[in-house]
């Protein structure tokens, strides 16, 4: 798996003075796909973007703390800011089948492996 997806960079755009927000990422795999999970409290599906250009998969967005109408902040540990993480994918990933789902503050990216790299059984014949 270490050759199928590599972390490229973590950055906040240079033109901003916001504190860097780096979502923690777990990457797990099975024989058919890789699952990348990014922890993003305070981020919803409308404030995150996932882009794929050639071999680069980029996750970017903005964290905006939620304050309901009629409330004022007393303590705010969720800091507003932008984030961007880029990963380099190998040719073993089927780029056309990538899916992204945001649920409970976790972005899940399902990266299917190309059919030719998935494990398969080979039948042994006798002569």
N, C-alpha and C positions, 0 to 999 in steps of 0.2 A: 504494500500500500504506500510506503514512503515514496515510491517513484510515480504514483498515480496522481497525487495532489500535494503540492508544496506551497507553504506560506510564502508569499512574496514580500509584502510590506504591510506595515501598519502606519497609518498617518492621518493627520488632520490637515485640511487644506492650509497652505502657508499664509493665506491672506486673512486668516481669522485669529483672534486672540482667545478663543474658547479653549478650555482645558480638553486635552485629548481623552476620548472615550474609546476604550478598546474592549469590544465584546469578547468574552471568553468563549473559546470554540473547542468542541469535542468532535473528533472524526473517528467513526467506526465503520467497519465493512463486513460484508458477507460475500459469498461467491458471486452474487448478481449485481450488487451496487455498493456505493459508499454513501454514508449518511453524515453530513456535516451539520452540527447543531451549534448555533450561536446564541448565547444568552444575552437578551436585549430587554431588560426591564424598562418600562416606560415607552417602548417603541411599538407601534402598531403597523399593520400591513400597508397603510397609506404613507408612512413616513420612512420606509426603507425601500431601497432599490437594489435589484440584483441584475447585473449586466454580464454578458458573455461576449468577449471579442477575441477571436482566435482561440488561444489557449488560456487566456486570462479571465478568471471569474472574479468579479468585483462586487462587494457588498458595501453599500454606503447609505447614509441616512442622517437623521437628526433626532435627538432626544429632547422632548419638550415636557417638562413636569406638568402633571395634571392637577389643576386647582378648580374644583367645582364652583359654580356661581354662588355667591354668598359666603364663601370661605376665604380666609386669609392664611398665608403661610405662617406657621409657628416655627417649624423646623423643616428644612429642605435638604435632604442628603442626595436626592436624585439631581445631579447637576445637568443643566442644559448643555448641549454641544453637538458637534458633528463627528461622524466617524467614517472611516473607509478602510476596508481590508481587501487585499487582493491575493488570490491564490492562483498558482499555475497548474493547469490540468495536463495530464499526459494524454497520449492518443488512445489509451485504453478506455476512456470515458466516452459514452454515447451522448454527445452534446445536444442532440435533438430531443432527448428524453428527460432532460433535467427538469425537476419540479421543485417549487418553493412553497412552503406553508408556514404561516405565522400562527402560533397557538400558545397562549399563556406566557407571553414574553420570550418565547424561544423560536427563532427562525430555523426551520428544518429544510435543508437542501438535499434532495435525493438525486444522486449522481449515478445513473445506471452504467454498468460496464458494457462494452461492446460484446456482442454474442461470441465472437471468436476468442475472447479472453476469459469467458466464464468457464468454470470447471464442468467437465462432462465425463461420463463413464465410457470406457472403450471396451467393447465386448471382445473377449479372447476366444478365437475359433480354433478348432482342431482340424488337422488335415488327415 
